[in-house]
Amino acid sequence: MEAQFARHFATLSDDPLRGAFTARRAVMPFRGRKRIDPEQVPARWAEAMGRPAEGAAERLAYVHVPFCANHCLFCGFYRNAYTPAAAGDYVDLVIRDLEREAQSPAVRTGAVTAVYLGGGTPSALTADELSRLLLALRRHLPLAADCEITVEGRIIHFDAEKVDACLEAGANRFSIGVQSFDTEVRRRQGRRASREDAVRFLEGLKARAGAALVIDLMYGLPGQTAAVWQRDLETAAALAPDGIDLYGLNLIPGTPLHTAMEAGKFATAPTLADLGGYYRTGSAFLDALSWRQVSNNHWARTPLERNRYNRLIKEGADCLAYGSGAGGSIGDLSYGLSGDLAAFGAAIEAGRKPVGMLMASDSLRTLRNRITGSLEQGRFDPAIFGPDIAAKLRPLLAQWQAAGLLELGDAGAALTTAGRFWYANLVTALYDIAETELMPQSAAA
């Protein structure tokens, strides 16, 4: 029985944060989903939008703004350079898409409890464009009275006029991608603002009451030594934001940073083992300040930071998507909107949703969502698999406990700091087991 899941065992070591696994696995968002034939997409989409959402207690909306002032080296999401003409036309198109489907049963059923404007760089838009987009979302979507409305932004070009426009239009949360406060580290990654610029901007943003301020930090960047990382944490905490997010560098093939590192241009880049140590430093630092850990990568200082969108998306909540390159889900359907601006615009001009990909989930969707949602919160109850598989999981969970990844108790397992760092490896292992045990014909294929 012990050997049944042995391939998912962690390495036993003195420091599981540095050595439990040899690589970090990725939780693929479309796992267990089968692509629908493009010829069938219009009919399937119309059917989905024509019926009320199923048991939608909490739903989300995501708006993608696919423009950036420049391409940061580490980013795998860059698509389009910002130009005033292109951005203005784009906002008009997104608003038309919102208007066109506003009265459909799938949109009107159930309150939207969190909206996220991501990118790209939403703050690249003008104050007027941000205002029009946010007001359109409030006008055409059934937003809950306490809806969390997040605008993701960067320091450069996010001036007081834009911030005030967002606040006046209803935004109540700003997520600012600082990554590092160190001027040299920032400039190596294509970030033009200096440490002083970043601190000054965040102090000004915090002074505008009424919205949660969340600072995103990244660890593992080239040149970001342990000392630099410690200063990043201290600087962020001293600004007293409502939340801080800590993300490990994910080297995405094809990004400028991956290419540069493959060519040996960044000899000082931290290793995977270093990343675990950096996560431990960040977690211990915020815990010592009595910040509340609300998920594996997110800490809250005040009740203003609800982290609602990030939590619900991991739990598999329905997400209405708008904008070129956006992804969403409705029931057992997942979809991605065309990432090509010309195709995106042509579809909306023709009165069609610009669906570039539509996928149907298999029967394990609910189980996968429960696995991901619970582990994201640092816990796992094997009972969600049912008694037979839960019993089979005991040797694996015992091995993970011996490896320092979790602590077993009567209510299930609680992840340790190391378990939270290796969260994606645990999730994908449990996905593998679910498919092997519950869909053996699929695993065999």
N, C-alpha and C positions, 0 to 999 in steps of 0.2 A: 504493500500500500504506500509506503514512504517513497518508493521510487517512482510512483505514478506521476507526480508533478515535480520530479527532481530537477528538470531543466529550468524551473522557475526559482530554484534555491538561490539565496544570496551567498556571497563569500563571507566566511567567518573571519573577522579581522579585529584588531585592537581599536580601529576607528572606522565604523561603518559609514560615516559621512564621506570619507575619502575612498573607501575601497569595497563597498558592498556589491557593486556591479562595475563592469568594465566600460559601460556606455549608458547614457540616458536614453531610454526609449521615448518615442513620441506617441501621444494619444491622438490617433487619426480621427478627425471629425466625421468622416463619411464611412467609418467602418460599419460593416453590416448593412450597407445600403447598396441597392442595385440601380444602375442608371436606366432611366426610362427612355425608350426609343424617341428620338427628337420629333418624329412625325406624330407621336401620341401626346407630346407635351401640351399643346394648346388645349386639347380636350380635358386632359387630366388637371391642368391648372384651373380651367373654368369650373370643373366639378369641385375642386377643393375650395375655391373662393365662393362657391354658391351654397355651401353648407356651413352651419354654425360650428365654431371651434368646439372640440370635444373636452368637456370638463375643464375648461381653461380658468383655473382659479387665479393664476398670475401669468401674465404674458409680457413679452418684451417687444421692442422695436429697435432696429439698428439702421442707421443711415451712414453710408460710406461716402467720404469726400476724398476722391482719388487724386488729389493734387499736393505737391510738395514744392517748397522753394528750392530745395536741393536734395540730393540722394545721400542719406547717411550711410556710411560704409556697412554697418551691421544689419541694415533693414532689408527684409525680403518682400516688402509690400509696396515698394515704389513703382508707380505706373506712369504718371504724367507730370510734367513740369507745370507749375502754376503760371497761367496767363490771365489777365483780367477778363478778356473776352470769353475765353473758354469757361472760366468759373462762373461768370454771370449767366451764360446760356445753360450751364449744367444745373444750377439751382432752379431755374425755370422748369427744366425737364423733370427734376425730382418732385417739385411741387405739383406738376401736372399728373404725375404718377400717383401721388397721394390723393389728389382730387378724384381721379378716375375710379379708384377702387374703394373710396371712403365709405360708401353705403353697402358694400358687399357683406353678406352674413359672416364670412370668416373674419372680417375686420371689426365689425360692430359687436361681436359676441365677446363679452368679458372685458374687464378693464386692463389696460396696459399699465403695468406698475413700474416699468423702468425703460427709459429711452437712452440710447448711446449714440453720439455722433463721433465716429472714429475715422481712421484713415490709414494712409495718407495723413493730411494735416488739416483738420477742420478750421483751425485758426488762421489758415492761409486766406480764407474768404474775407471779404470786406465786412464791415460792421452791418451794413444794410443787408447783405446776403445772409449773414448769420441770423439776423433778426427775422427776415422773411422766412427762412427755413424753419426756425424754431416756432414761429407763430403758426405756420402751416401745419406742423406736427400737432400742435395743440388744438388747432381748428378741425383737423380731419381724422384724428385718431381718438378713440375713447380712453383718454388718459385718466388714471386714478387721481383723486384729489391730492394724494401725497406722492405722486409719481416722482421717481428719481430721474432727473434729466441731466445727463453728463455731456460735457463738451470736452473732447480731448484736444490738447493744444501744446504748442512749443513756445519757447520764450521769444524767439525772434518774430517780429511782426504782430505779436499779440498785444496790441496797445490798449490804453485805457478806454478808447472809444469802442473797441470790439468787446472788451470785457463788459462794459456797461450795457451794450446792446444785447449781449447774451443774458445778462441778469434781468433786464427789463422785459425780455421775451420769455422768461420763465426758467432759464437754466438754473439749477441749484447744486451743481457739482462740477468742478473742474479737475481733470486729470492731466497733470503736466509732466511730460516726458523729459525729465532732467537727465537721467541716466548717470551722470557723474558731475560733480561740481568742479572737478579739477580742470583747469583751463587747458592744459596740454592734452589730457586724455580726451576732452571734448573735441578739440580741434583736429585731433587725429581721426576722429569719426565723422568729420564734416559739420560739426556744430560750431557756429560762428560766435555765439555769445560766450563771454568769459565767465569765470566764477562770480565776479562782482556783478556782472549784468544779470546772472541768474538769481542771485540773492536779492538784488534790488527789485527785480520783477516779482518774485514771490512775496516779498514784503508788501509790495503795492497791491497784489492780488488779495492777499490775506486781509488787508485793511478794508476791503470792500465787503461789508457784512452781507450775510444772506445765502451764501453758498459754501458747500464743503470744498476744501482744498486738499487734493491728494497728490503727493509727489511720487513719481515713478523713478526708482533707482535700478541700475543694472550692475551686476557684478560679473567679473571675468573679462572685462575689456582690456585690450593691450595697453600696457603701461599703468594699469590700475593695480598697484601693489597692495599688500595688506594694509599698509599705513595709509595709502590714499583711500582705500575703502572705509577704513575707520573714520577718516575725516569726512567722507561723504555722509556717513551715518550721523555723525555729530552735527554737521551743518544742517542736514535735513531736519533733525529733531529739534534743533535750536530755533528753527523757523516756526515751530509749533503748528504744523498743518493738522488737519483732521484725520488724515490717514497717510500711510507710507506703504508703497508696494515694492517688493524686492524681487527682481527677476534675474535669473542666471542667463548669461549670454548663450544663445542658441546659434551655432554657426550654420547658416543656411547655405547650401551649395548654390553657387551662382551670384551670391551677393559680392559687392566689391571687397568686403572684409575677408570673406572666405578665400577669394582669389588672391588677395594680398598675403594672407597667412600661408596659403599653399606655396606661394613664391618665396616664403621666408622673410617677408618684409617686417614682420612683427615678432621678433625673437623673444620679447618680454611678455607674451600673452600667457595668462594663467592656464594651468592644466585642468582637466576634469577633477582630479583630486583636490586641486586648489579651490574649485567652485564649492565643493562641499564644506570646506573650511570657512569660506566667505559667508555661506548661508548660516552656518553655526554662529559666526560673529554677529551677523545682522539680527538673527533671532534672539540671541542672548542679550544683545544691546537693547532691543525694544522691550523685551520681557522685563529687563531690569528697571526700565522706566514705567512699568505697569501699563504698557499699551496692550490692548486686547487683540489677540490673533483671531481674525475672522475667517481666514482660509489659509491655505498653505503659503501664499505669497503676499497676503494682505494683512496689515495691522491698522487698528483704529485707535485714535487718541480720544475722540469725542463721539457722542451719539450722532452727530451730523454725518459721519461716514457710515453709511449703511451697506455699501458694497453689494447692492441688490442685483444689479445687472450681472456682475461677474459671478455671483452665487447662482442665480437662476439659470444662466446659460449652461453652467456645468451640470445642473440638475435636469436639463433637457426641456426647459420651458419653451413653448411656442414662441417664435421670434419672427415678426413681420420685417421684411428687408426692403430697403430702398437705396438706390444709388448704384452706379456702375461698380461691379466687383463685390457687392454686398452678398452675404449669405444669410439664409433664414430657414425656418422650419414651420410646418403646419401639420400637426398630427404625425402620421407616419411618413410624411413627405419632407425631404430636405431639398433646398434649392440654392442655386447661385445665379446672380444676375450677371449679364454680360460685362466682362471687364474691358471690352473694347468700346471706347467712347462713341465712335461712329455708329456701331451696331446698337448700342444702348439708346442713343438718340433717335435712330431710325425707327426702332420698335415703339417708342413712346409717341413719336409723331404719327405713327400708324394706328395708335390706340391700343397697343398690345403691351402686356407686361414683358419686359426684356429678359425673360428667363433663358439663361445660357445653359443651365444644367438642372435637371429634375431627377431626384432619386427617391426610391421607395425603401423603407426600412424592413428588415426581417423581423421575426417574432421576438427577438431578444432586445428590442429597443428599450422597453421599460426597465429590464434588468440592468442593461448597460448604464442607463441614466442613474439608477440607484447606486451602482458601484462607483461611478464617477462623482456623483454628488456627495456621497458619504465620505469617500476618501479625501475629497477636496476639503472637507471639514475636519479631517484628521481622525476619522473613526471608520470602523467596518464591522458589520454584523453578518457573519456567514449564514445566518438564518434566512437571508434574502434569497439564497439559492435553493431553499427547501431542505428538509432534514437529511435526505440521503447524501446530497452533494456537500452539505455542511459538514457531515461526518468525514467525508473523504478529504476535506480541506484541513482537518486538524493537524496532520503532520506538516503541511506546508506552513501554516500559521505558527506552529511551534518552532519550525526552522527559522522563520522570519524573526520570531522573538529572540531566538538564540543569536541571530545575526545583529540584533540591536535595532530592528526596524519598527517594532511595535511591542506593546504590552497587552497580554491577554487577561480578560476579566470576565465576570459573569455576563456582562452586557455585550460582549464581543471584544474587539480590539481597538486600542487607542494608539495612533501613530506616535512614535518618538520624533525628535527633531530630524534624525536621519531618515526615518520613514517618510516624513513630509518632503524632504529633499528628493528622495527617490520615488515620489508619488506616482509618476508616469509609468515607471517600471512595474509597480504593484498593480496599477489599473490594467495595463496591457496583459499582465500575467493572468489576472482574473477574467479578462475578456477571452483570452485563449481557452481557459478552462471552461467557461460558459459555453463556448462554441463546440468544444470537444465533447462535453458531457450532454449538452442539450440539442445540438445540431450535428451529430457525428457524421452524417452524410456530407454536410458542408465542409467539415474539417478534413474528411478523406479526400474531397475534391481538391 
